[in-house]
Amino acid sequence: MFERLYETSETTKANFVGFASEKSRYDFGLIYTNQFFGKPLVICMQTGRSSLLCAEDARNIEVLKDKFAIKDDEEAMELSLFLQGHLPDTDHALPQY
């Protein structure tokens, strides 16, 4: 039997962005919510992969390579720079999972 942990509804802000590097095209949905400690949900439309990320997470190219199956460091760095400009910093004083 499942135990319901939470169920909530809210109006969110969504931003859909697409851009191309020399090697790949990227289309992302950025869902800004009050849930998840202020981290937006970042969804890659090509792969269906998603992750909760803040600007600090986006600075770590190894995290981006893992979360979005990017093999090239240069591609991950370009994505990092892009996401840092679109994701908020989070309050690390908040308790997390």
PDB file as gemmi writes it, atoms N, CA and C in Angstrom:
CRYST1    1.000    1.000    1.000  90.00  90.00  90.00 P 1                      
ATOM      1  N   MET A   1       0.841  -1.184   0.000  1.00  0.00           N  
ATOM      2  CA  MET A   1       0.000   0.000   0.000  1.00  0.00           C  
ATOM      3  C   MET A   1       0.883   1.242   0.000  1.00  0.00           C  
ATOM      4  N   PHE A   2       0.519   2.211  -0.817  1.00  0.00           N  
ATOM      5  CA  PHE A   2       1.266   3.458  -0.884  1.00  0.00           C  
ATOM      6  C   PHE A   2       0.805   4.409   0.203  1.00  0.00           C  
ATOM      7  N   GLU A   3       1.744   5.141   0.761  1.00  0.00           N  
ATOM      8  CA  GLU A   3       1.437   6.189   1.729  1.00  0.00           C  
ATOM      9  C   GLU A   3       1.609   7.523   1.026  1.00  0.00           C  
ATOM     10  N   ARG A   4       0.556   8.306   0.953  1.00  0.00           N  
ATOM     11  CA  ARG A   4       0.626   9.607   0.294  1.00  0.00           C  
ATOM     12  C   ARG A   4       1.474  10.545   1.148  1.00  0.00           C  
ATOM     13  N   LEU A   5       2.529  11.066   0.572  1.00  0.00           N  
ATOM     14  CA  LEU A   5       3.424  11.969   1.291  1.00  0.00           C  
ATOM     15  C   LEU A   5       2.997  13.420   1.149  1.00  0.00           C  
ATOM     16  N   TYR A   6       2.572  13.796  -0.029  1.00  0.00           N  
ATOM     17  CA  TYR A   6       2.051  15.140  -0.226  1.00  0.00           C  
ATOM     18  C   TYR A   6       1.300  15.200  -1.543  1.00  0.00           C  
ATOM     19  N   GLU A   7       0.445  16.181  -1.647  1.00  0.00           N  
ATOM     20  CA  GLU A   7      -0.246  16.499  -2.894  1.00  0.00           C  
ATOM     21  C   GLU A   7      -0.534  17.983  -2.842  1.00  0.00           C  
ATOM     22  N   THR A   8       0.008  18.706  -3.774  1.00  0.00           N  
ATOM     23  CA  THR A   8      -0.167  20.150  -3.769  1.00  0.00           C  
ATOM     24  C   THR A   8      -0.331  20.659  -5.191  1.00  0.00           C  
ATOM     25  N   SER A   9      -1.049  21.744  -5.321  1.00  0.00           N  
ATOM     26  CA  SER A   9      -1.213  22.401  -6.615  1.00  0.00           C  
ATOM     27  C   SER A   9      -0.744  23.835  -6.481  1.00  0.00           C  
ATOM     28  N   GLU A  10      -0.142  24.346  -7.530  1.00  0.00           N  
ATOM     29  CA  GLU A  10       0.263  25.739  -7.538  1.00  0.00           C  
ATOM     30  C   GLU A  10       0.358  26.214  -8.981  1.00  0.00           C  
ATOM     31  N   THR A  11       0.293  27.504  -9.158  1.00  0.00           N  
ATOM     32  CA  THR A  11       0.541  28.094 -10.459  1.00  0.00           C  
ATOM     33  C   THR A  11       2.036  28.317 -10.564  1.00  0.00           C  
ATOM     34  N   THR A  12       2.643  27.790 -11.617  1.00  0.00           N  
ATOM     35  CA  THR A  12       4.092  27.882 -11.767  1.00  0.00           C  
ATOM     36  C   THR A  12       4.449  28.745 -12.963  1.00  0.00           C  
ATOM     37  N   LYS A  13       5.699  29.159 -12.990  1.00  0.00           N  
ATOM     38  CA  LYS A  13       6.246  29.854 -14.148  1.00  0.00           C  
ATOM     39  C   LYS A  13       7.041  28.823 -14.943  1.00  0.00           C  
ATOM     40  N   ALA A  14       6.801  28.770 -16.231  1.00  0.00           N  
ATOM     41  CA  ALA A  14       7.550  27.858 -17.100  1.00  0.00           C  
ATOM     42  C   ALA A  14       8.242  28.669 -18.185  1.00  0.00           C  
ATOM     43  N   ASN A  15       9.477  28.298 -18.469  1.00  0.00           N  
ATOM     44  CA  ASN A  15      10.258  28.954 -19.508  1.00  0.00           C  
ATOM     45  C   ASN A  15      10.774  27.857 -20.431  1.00  0.00           C  
ATOM     46  N   PHE A  16      10.491  27.970 -21.712  1.00  0.00           N  
ATOM     47  CA  PHE A  16      10.958  26.989 -22.684  1.00  0.00           C  
ATOM     48  C   PHE A  16      12.007  27.652 -23.553  1.00  0.00           C  
ATOM     49  N   VAL A  17      13.179  27.042 -23.609  1.00  0.00           N  
ATOM     50  CA  VAL A  17      14.297  27.642 -24.332  1.00  0.00           C  
ATOM     51  C   VAL A  17      14.935  26.610 -25.252  1.00  0.00           C  
ATOM     52  N   GLY A  18      15.391  27.079 -26.384  1.00  0.00           N  
ATOM     53  CA  GLY A  18      16.116  26.225 -27.306  1.00  0.00           C  
ATOM     54  C   GLY A  18      17.343  26.962 -27.788  1.00  0.00           C  
ATOM     55  N   PHE A  19      18.421  26.260 -27.925  1.00  0.00           N  
ATOM     56  CA  PHE A  19      19.646  26.857 -28.449  1.00  0.00           C  
ATOM     57  C   PHE A  19      20.500  25.767 -29.056  1.00  0.00           C  
ATOM     58  N   ALA A  20      21.451  26.184 -29.870  1.00  0.00           N  
ATOM     59  CA  ALA A  20      22.321  25.221 -30.540  1.00  0.00           C  
ATOM     60  C   ALA A  20      23.774  25.598 -30.298  1.00  0.00           C  
ATOM     61  N   SER A  21      24.581  24.591 -30.082  1.00  0.00           N  
ATOM     62  CA  SER A  21      26.028  24.772 -30.013  1.00  0.00           C  
ATOM     63  C   SER A  21      26.583  24.308 -31.358  1.00  0.00           C  
ATOM     64  N   GLU A  22      27.877  24.247 -31.472  1.00  0.00           N  
ATOM     65  CA  GLU A  22      28.466  23.769 -32.724  1.00  0.00           C  
ATOM     66  C   GLU A  22      28.156  22.295 -32.972  1.00  0.00           C  
ATOM     67  N   LYS A  23      27.894  21.540 -31.907  1.00  0.00           N  
ATOM     68  CA  LYS A  23      27.725  20.097 -32.044  1.00  0.00           C  
ATOM     69  C   LYS A  23      26.304  19.593 -31.817  1.00  0.00           C  
ATOM     70  N   SER A  24      25.498  20.334 -31.067  1.00  0.00           N  
ATOM     71  CA  SER A  24      24.190  19.808 -30.670  1.00  0.00           C  
ATOM     72  C   SER A  24      23.146  20.906 -30.594  1.00  0.00           C  
ATOM     73  N   ARG A  25      21.909  20.466 -30.565  1.00  0.00           N  
ATOM     74  CA  ARG A  25      20.782  21.347 -30.305  1.00  0.00           C  
ATOM     75  C   ARG A  25      20.213  20.966 -28.941  1.00  0.00           C  
ATOM     76  N   TYR A  26      19.782  21.973 -28.196  1.00  0.00           N  
ATOM     77  CA  TYR A  26      19.209  21.740 -26.876  1.00  0.00           C  
ATOM     78  C   TYR A  26      17.865  22.453 -26.778  1.00  0.00           C  
ATOM     79  N   ASP A  27      16.877  21.760 -26.262  1.00  0.00           N  
ATOM     80  CA  ASP A  27      15.568  22.330 -25.960  1.00  0.00           C  
ATOM     81  C   ASP A  27      15.248  21.939 -24.525  1.00  0.00           C  
ATOM     82  N   PHE A  28      15.053  22.938 -23.690  1.00  0.00           N  
ATOM     83  CA  PHE A  28      14.801  22.692 -22.276  1.00  0.00           C  
ATOM     84  C   PHE A  28      13.518  23.373 -21.830  1.00  0.00           C  
ATOM     85  N   GLY A  29      12.852  22.747 -20.884  1.00  0.00           N  
ATOM     86  CA  GLY A  29      11.774  23.365 -20.145  1.00  0.00           C  
ATOM     87  C   GLY A  29      12.289  23.640 -18.742  1.00  0.00           C  
ATOM     88  N   LEU A  30      12.128  24.865 -18.283  1.00  0.00           N  
ATOM     89  CA  LEU A  30      12.527  25.247 -16.924  1.00  0.00           C  
ATOM     90  C   LEU A  30      11.247  25.571 -16.167  1.00  0.00           C  
ATOM     91  N   ILE A  31      10.934  24.776 -15.165  1.00  0.00           N  
ATOM     92  CA  ILE A  31       9.704  24.929 -14.391  1.00  0.00           C  
ATOM     93  C   ILE A  31      10.069  25.482 -13.017  1.00  0.00           C  
ATOM     94  N   TYR A  32       9.669  26.727 -12.777  1.00  0.00           N  
ATOM     95  CA  TYR A  32       9.969  27.396 -11.513  1.00  0.00           C  
ATOM     96  C   TYR A  32       8.803  27.168 -10.557  1.00  0.00           C  
ATOM     97  N   THR A  33       9.105  26.678  -9.366  1.00  0.00           N  
ATOM     98  CA  THR A  33       8.081  26.298  -8.402  1.00  0.00           C  
ATOM     99  C   THR A  33       8.523  26.684  -6.995  1.00  0.00           C  
ATOM    100  N   ASN A  34       7.588  26.711  -6.085  1.00  0.00           N  
ATOM    101  CA  ASN A  34       7.919  26.943  -4.676  1.00  0.00           C  
ATOM    102  C   ASN A  34       8.283  25.642  -3.972  1.00  0.00           C  
ATOM    103  N   GLN A  35       8.146  24.529  -4.665  1.00  0.00           N  
ATOM    104  CA  GLN A  35       8.500  23.228  -4.107  1.00  0.00           C  
ATOM    105  C   GLN A  35      10.001  22.990  -4.261  1.00  0.00           C  
ATOM    106  N   PHE A  36      10.486  21.939  -3.695  1.00  0.00           N  
ATOM    107  CA  PHE A  36      11.846  21.441  -3.908  1.00  0.00           C  
ATOM    108  C   PHE A  36      12.933  22.443  -3.528  1.00  0.00           C  
ATOM    109  N   PHE A  37      12.723  23.148  -2.429  1.00  0.00           N  
ATOM    110  CA  PHE A  37      13.736  24.041  -1.868  1.00  0.00           C  
ATOM    111  C   PHE A  37      14.154  25.135  -2.844  1.00  0.00           C  
ATOM    112  N   GLY A  38      13.250  25.541  -3.722  1.00  0.00           N  
ATOM    113  CA  GLY A  38      13.533  26.625  -4.656  1.00  0.00           C  
ATOM    114  C   GLY A  38      14.276  26.214  -5.909  1.00  0.00           C  
ATOM    115  N   LYS A  39      14.537  24.928  -6.075  1.00  0.00           N  
ATOM    116  CA  LYS A  39      15.253  24.474  -7.273  1.00  0.00           C  
ATOM    117  C   LYS A  39      14.254  24.222  -8.406  1.00  0.00           C  
ATOM    118  N   PRO A  40      14.450  24.876  -9.548  1.00  0.00           N  
ATOM    119  CA  PRO A  40      13.571  24.614 -10.689  1.00  0.00           C  
ATOM    120  C   PRO A  40      13.775  23.206 -11.240  1.00  0.00           C  
ATOM    121  N   LEU A  41      12.735  22.698 -11.861  1.00  0.00           N  
ATOM    122  CA  LEU A  41      12.805  21.424 -12.555  1.00  0.00           C  
ATOM    123  C   LEU A  41      13.268  21.712 -13.980  1.00  0.00           C  
ATOM    124  N   VAL A  42      14.403  21.156 -14.360  1.00  0.00           N  
ATOM    125  CA  VAL A  42      14.984  21.358 -15.691  1.00  0.00           C  
ATOM    126  C   VAL A  42      14.750  20.077 -16.484  1.00  0.00           C  
ATOM    127  N   ILE A  43      14.055  20.204 -17.614  1.00  0.00           N  
ATOM    128  CA  ILE A  43      13.695  19.044 -18.425  1.00  0.00           C  
ATOM    129  C   ILE A  43      14.319  19.188 -19.809  1.00  0.00           C  
ATOM    130  N   CYS A  44      15.083  18.193 -20.220  1.00  0.00           N  
ATOM    131  CA  CYS A  44      15.643  18.148 -21.568  1.00  0.00           C  
ATOM    132  C   CYS A  44      14.601  17.512 -22.483  1.00  0.00           C  
ATOM    133  N   MET A  45      14.137  18.253 -23.471  1.00  0.00           N  
ATOM    134  CA  MET A  45      13.087  17.749 -24.356  1.00  0.00           C  
ATOM    135  C   MET A  45      13.587  16.643 -25.285  1.00  0.00           C  
ATOM    136  N   GLN A  46      14.876  16.632 -25.623  1.00  0.00           N  
ATOM    137  CA  GLN A  46      15.390  15.598 -26.517  1.00  0.00           C  
ATOM    138  C   GLN A  46      15.446  14.232 -25.838  1.00  0.00           C  
ATOM    139  N   THR A  47      15.916  14.209 -24.604  1.00  0.00           N  
ATOM    140  CA  THR A  47      16.147  12.930 -23.930  1.00  0.00           C  
ATOM    141  C   THR A  47      15.058  12.568 -22.927  1.00  0.00           C  
ATOM    142  N   GLY A  48      14.274  13.557 -22.504  1.00  0.00           N  
ATOM    143  CA  GLY A  48      13.291  13.313 -21.461  1.00  0.00           C  
ATOM    144  C   GLY A  48      13.901  13.289 -20.070  1.00  0.00           C  
ATOM    145  N   ARG A  49      15.195  13.498 -19.983  1.00  0.00           N  
ATOM    146  CA  ARG A  49      15.851  13.521 -18.670  1.00  0.00           C  
ATOM    147  C   ARG A  49      15.500  14.824 -17.955  1.00  0.00           C  
ATOM    148  N   SER A  50      15.385  14.740 -16.647  1.00  0.00           N  
ATOM    149  CA  SER A  50      15.065  15.933 -15.866  1.00  0.00           C  
ATOM    150  C   SER A  50      15.825  15.904 -14.553  1.00  0.00           C  
ATOM    151  N   SER A  51      15.979  17.090 -13.981  1.00  0.00           N  
ATOM    152  CA  SER A  51      16.675  17.193 -12.707  1.00  0.00           C  
ATOM    153  C   SER A  51      16.280  18.494 -12.028  1.00  0.00           C  
ATOM    154  N   LEU A  52      16.311  18.478 -10.711  1.00  0.00           N  
ATOM    155  CA  LEU A  52      16.147  19.703  -9.937  1.00  0.00           C  
ATOM    156  C   LEU A  52      17.518  20.351  -9.834  1.00  0.00           C  
ATOM    157  N   LEU A  53      17.642  21.579 -10.325  1.00  0.00           N  
ATOM    158  CA  LEU A  53      18.940  22.246 -10.355  1.00  0.00           C  
ATOM    159  C   LEU A  53      18.826  23.695  -9.915  1.00  0.00           C  
ATOM    160  N   CYS A  54      19.880  24.186  -9.271  1.00  0.00           N  
ATOM    161  CA  CYS A  54      20.029  25.606  -8.987  1.00  0.00           C  
ATOM    162  C   CYS A  54      21.290  26.077  -9.712  1.00  0.00           C  
ATOM    163  N   ALA A  55      21.591  27.367  -9.631  1.00  0.00           N  
ATOM    164  CA  ALA A  55      22.766  27.911 -10.314  1.00  0.00           C  
ATOM    165  C   ALA A  55      24.047  27.236  -9.837  1.00  0.00           C  
ATOM    166  N   GLU A  56      24.128  26.942  -8.548  1.00  0.00           N  
ATOM    167  CA  GLU A  56      25.324  26.271  -8.020  1.00  0.00           C  
ATOM    168  C   GLU A  56      25.502  24.887  -8.645  1.00  0.00           C  
ATOM    169  N   ASP A  57      24.422  24.141  -8.786  1.00  0.00           N  
ATOM    170  CA  ASP A  57      24.492  22.826  -9.431  1.00  0.00           C  
ATOM    171  C   ASP A  57      24.962  22.960 -10.878  1.00  0.00           C  
ATOM    172  N   ALA A  58      24.491  24.011 -11.558  1.00  0.00           N  
ATOM    173  CA  ALA A  58      24.830  24.208 -12.970  1.00  0.00           C  
ATOM    174  C   ALA A  58      26.305  24.536 -13.169  1.00  0.00           C  
ATOM    175  N   ARG A  59      26.982  24.990 -12.137  1.00  0.00           N  
ATOM    176  CA  ARG A  59      28.415  25.284 -12.248  1.00  0.00           C  
ATOM    177  C   ARG A  59      29.255  24.004 -12.316  1.00  0.00           C  
ATOM    178  N   ASN A  60      28.693  22.896 -11.901  1.00  0.00           N  
ATOM    179  CA  ASN A  60      29.410  21.622 -11.869  1.00  0.00           C  
ATOM    180  C   ASN A  60      29.144  20.865 -13.172  1.00  0.00           C  
ATOM    181  N   ILE A  61      30.112  20.898 -14.092  1.00  0.00           N  
ATOM    182  CA  ILE A  61      29.863  20.281 -15.396  1.00  0.00           C  
ATOM    183  C   ILE A  61      29.739  18.766 -15.306  1.00  0.00           C  
ATOM    184  N   GLU A  62      30.336  18.156 -14.298  1.00  0.00           N  
ATOM    185  CA  GLU A  62      30.189  16.698 -14.135  1.00  0.00           C  
ATOM    186  C   GLU A  62      28.740  16.340 -13.808  1.00  0.00           C  
ATOM    187  N   VAL A  63      28.087  17.178 -13.007  1.00  0.00           N  
ATOM    188  CA  VAL A  63      26.667  16.961 -12.702  1.00  0.00           C  
ATOM    189  C   VAL A  63      25.849  17.052 -13.985  1.00  0.00           C  
ATOM    190  N   LEU A  64      26.105  18.079 -14.792  1.00  0.00           N  
ATOM    191  CA  LEU A  64      25.351  18.250 -16.034  1.00  0.00           C  
ATOM    192  C   LEU A  64      25.600  17.107 -17.009  1.00  0.00           C  
ATOM    193  N   LYS A  65      26.841  16.672 -17.109  1.00  0.00           N  
ATOM    194  CA  LYS A  65      27.156  15.555 -18.004  1.00  0.00           C  
ATOM    195  C   LYS A  65      26.391  14.304 -17.585  1.00  0.00           C  
ATOM    196  N   ASP A  66      26.330  14.061 -16.292  1.00  0.00           N  
ATOM    197  CA  ASP A  66      25.628  12.885 -15.776  1.00  0.00           C  
ATOM    198  C   ASP A  66      24.112  13.013 -15.950  1.00  0.00           C  
ATOM    199  N   LYS A  67      23.555  14.150 -15.560  1.00  0.00           N  
ATOM    200  CA  LYS A  67      22.096  14.321 -15.575  1.00  0.00           C  
ATOM    201  C   LYS A  67      21.516  14.325 -16.981  1.00  0.00           C  
ATOM    202  N   PHE A  68      22.276  14.896 -17.951  1.00  0.00           N  
ATOM    203  CA  PHE A  68      21.726  15.070 -19.292  1.00  0.00           C  
ATOM    204  C   PHE A  68      22.482  14.291 -20.371  1.00  0.00           C  
ATOM    205  N   ALA A  69      23.278  13.316 -19.961  1.00  0.00           N  
ATOM    206  CA  ALA A  69      23.984  12.409 -20.886  1.00  0.00           C  
ATOM    207  C   ALA A  69      24.810  13.170 -21.922  1.00  0.00           C  
ATOM    208  N   ILE A  70      25.588  14.126 -21.448  1.00  0.00           N  
ATOM    209  CA  ILE A  70      26.474  14.899 -22.323  1.00  0.00           C  
ATOM    210  C   ILE A  70      27.867  14.305 -22.197  1.00  0.00           C  
ATOM    211  N   LYS A  71      28.463  13.990 -23.309  1.00  0.00           N  
ATOM    212  CA  LYS A  71      29.776  13.335 -23.283  1.00  0.00           C  
ATOM    213  C   LYS A  71      30.942  14.317 -23.367  1.00  0.00           C  
ATOM    214  N   ASP A  72      30.726  15.469 -23.954  1.00  0.00           N  
ATOM    215  CA  ASP A  72      31.792  16.416 -24.249  1.00  0.00           C  
ATOM    216  C   ASP A  72      31.884  17.509 -23.173  1.00  0.00           C  
ATOM    217  N   ASP A  73      33.083  17.735 -22.632  1.00  0.00           N  
ATOM    218  CA  ASP A  73      33.275  18.763 -21.600  1.00  0.00           C  
ATOM    219  C   ASP A  73      32.915  20.156 -22.107  1.00  0.00           C  
ATOM    220  N   GLU A  74      33.277  20.462 -23.353  1.00  0.00           N  
ATOM    221  CA  GLU A  74      32.993  21.787 -23.906  1.00  0.00           C  
ATOM    222  C   GLU A  74      31.490  22.024 -24.020  1.00  0.00           C  
ATOM    223  N   GLU A  75      30.758  21.006 -24.462  1.00  0.00           N  
ATOM    224  CA  GLU A  75      29.298  21.106 -24.534  1.00  0.00           C  
ATOM    225  C   GLU A  75      28.707  21.322 -23.141  1.00  0.00           C  
ATOM    226  N   ALA A  76      29.199  20.575 -22.166  1.00  0.00           N  
ATOM    227  CA  ALA A  76      28.707  20.712 -20.796  1.00  0.00           C  
ATOM    228  C   ALA A  76      29.011  22.104 -20.250  1.00  0.00           C  
ATOM    229  N   MET A  77      30.163  22.665 -20.597  1.00  0.00           N  
ATOM    230  CA  MET A  77      30.516  24.011 -20.136  1.00  0.00           C  
ATOM    231  C   MET A  77      29.587  25.056 -20.758  1.00  0.00           C  
ATOM    232  N   GLU A  78      29.262  24.905 -22.040  1.00  0.00           N  
ATOM    233  CA  GLU A  78      28.328  25.838 -22.678  1.00  0.00           C  
ATOM    234  C   GLU A  78      26.954  25.757 -22.022  1.00  0.00           C  
ATOM    235  N   LEU A  79      26.494  24.543 -21.747  1.00  0.00           N  
ATOM    236  CA  LEU A  79      25.210  24.375 -21.067  1.00  0.00           C  
ATOM    237  C   LEU A  79      25.274  24.969 -19.668  1.00  0.00           C  
ATOM    238  N   SER A  80      26.383  24.772 -18.979  1.00  0.00           N  
ATOM    239  CA  SER A  80      26.571  25.324 -17.643  1.00  0.00           C  
ATOM    240  C   SER A  80      26.413  26.840 -17.648  1.00  0.00           C  
ATOM    241  N   LEU A  81      27.075  27.497 -18.566  1.00  0.00           N  
ATOM    242  CA  LEU A  81      27.001  28.960 -18.641  1.00  0.00           C  
ATOM    243  C   LEU A  81      25.582  29.421 -18.940  1.00  0.00           C  
ATOM    244  N   PHE A  82      24.911  28.721 -19.829  1.00  0.00           N  
ATOM    245  CA  PHE A  82      23.533  29.067 -20.146  1.00  0.00           C  
ATOM    246  C   PHE A  82      22.631  28.919 -18.921  1.00  0.00           C  
ATOM    247  N   LEU A  83      22.701  27.765 -18.266  1.00  0.00           N  
ATOM    248  CA  LEU A  83      21.821  27.506 -17.123  1.00  0.00           C  
ATOM    249  C   LEU A  83      22.105  28.430 -15.949  1.00  0.00           C  
ATOM    250  N   GLN A  84      23.371  28.780 -15.732  1.00  0.00           N  
ATOM    251  CA  GLN A  84      23.698  29.691 -14.634  1.00  0.00           C  
ATOM    252  C   GLN A  84      22.969  31.024 -14.785  1.00  0.00           C  
ATOM    253  N   GLY A  85      22.732  31.434 -16.028  1.00  0.00           N  
ATOM    254  CA  GLY A  85      22.017  32.679 -16.272  1.00  0.00           C  
ATOM    255  C   GLY A  85      20.513  32.567 -16.135  1.00  0.00           C  
ATOM    256  N   HIS A  86      19.996  31.345 -16.026  1.00  0.00           N  
ATOM    257  CA  HIS A  86      18.551  31.140 -15.961  1.00  0.00           C  
ATOM    258  C   HIS A  86      18.060  30.493 -14.665  1.00  0.00           C  
ATOM    259  N   LEU A  87      18.977  30.011 -13.841  1.00  0.00           N  
ATOM    260  CA  LEU A  87      18.579  29.330 -12.606  1.00  0.00           C  
ATOM    261  C   LEU A  87      18.927  30.183 -11.395  1.00  0.00           C  
ATOM    262  N   PRO A  88      18.097  30.155 -10.362  1.00  0.00           N  
ATOM    263  CA  PRO A  88      18.380  30.944  -9.161  1.00  0.00           C  
ATOM    264  C   PRO A  88      19.407  30.262  -8.263  1.00  0.00           C  
ATOM    265  N   ASP A  89      20.053  31.068  -7.441  1.00  0.00           N  
ATOM    266  CA  ASP A  89      20.828  30.506  -6.337  1.00  0.00           C  
ATOM    267  C   ASP A  89      19.814  30.093  -5.281  1.00  0.00           C  
ATOM    268  N   THR A  90      20.130  29.086  -4.501  1.00  0.00           N  
ATOM    269  CA  THR A  90      19.192  28.655  -3.466  1.00  0.00           C  
ATOM    270  C   THR A  90      19.739  28.991  -2.095  1.00  0.00           C  
ATOM    271  N   ASP A  91      18.852  29.008  -1.136  1.00  0.00           N  
ATOM    272  CA  ASP A  91      19.219  29.274   0.253  1.00  0.00           C  
ATOM    273  C   ASP A  91      19.655  27.954   0.881  1.00  0.00           C  
ATOM    274  N   HIS A  92      20.951  27.788   1.059  1.00  0.00           N  
ATOM    275  CA  HIS A  92      21.466  26.521   1.589  1.00  0.00           C  
ATOM    276  C   HIS A  92      21.212  26.361   3.087  1.00  0.00           C  
ATOM    277  N   ALA A  93      20.625  27.372   3.713  1.00  0.00           N  
ATOM    278  CA  ALA A  93      20.265  27.233   5.120  1.00  0.00           C  
ATOM    279  C   ALA A  93      18.992  26.396   5.279  1.00  0.00           C  
ATOM    280  N   LEU A  94      18.240  26.242   4.183  1.00  0.00           N  
ATOM    281  CA  LEU A  94      17.024  25.437   4.252  1.00  0.00           C  
ATOM    282  C   LEU A  94      17.384  23.963   4.381  1.00  0.00           C  
ATOM    283  N   PRO A  95      16.684  23.247   5.235  1.00  0.00           N  
ATOM    284  CA  PRO A  95      16.944  21.801   5.316  1.00  0.00           C  
ATOM    285  C   PRO A  95      16.495  21.136   4.018  1.00  0.00           C  
ATOM    286  N   GLN A  96      17.303  20.196   3.530  1.00  0.00           N  
ATOM    287  CA  GLN A  96      16.955  19.478   2.311  1.00  0.00           C  
ATOM    288  C   GLN A  96      16.723  18.023   2.658  1.00  0.00           C  
ATOM    289  N   TYR A  97      16.356  17.238   1.675  1.00  0.00           N  
ATOM    290  CA  TYR A  97      15.995  15.843   1.896  1.00  0.00           C  
ATOM    291  C   TYR A  97      16.973  15.188   2.787  1.00  0.00           C  
TER     292      TYR A  97                                                      
END                                                                             
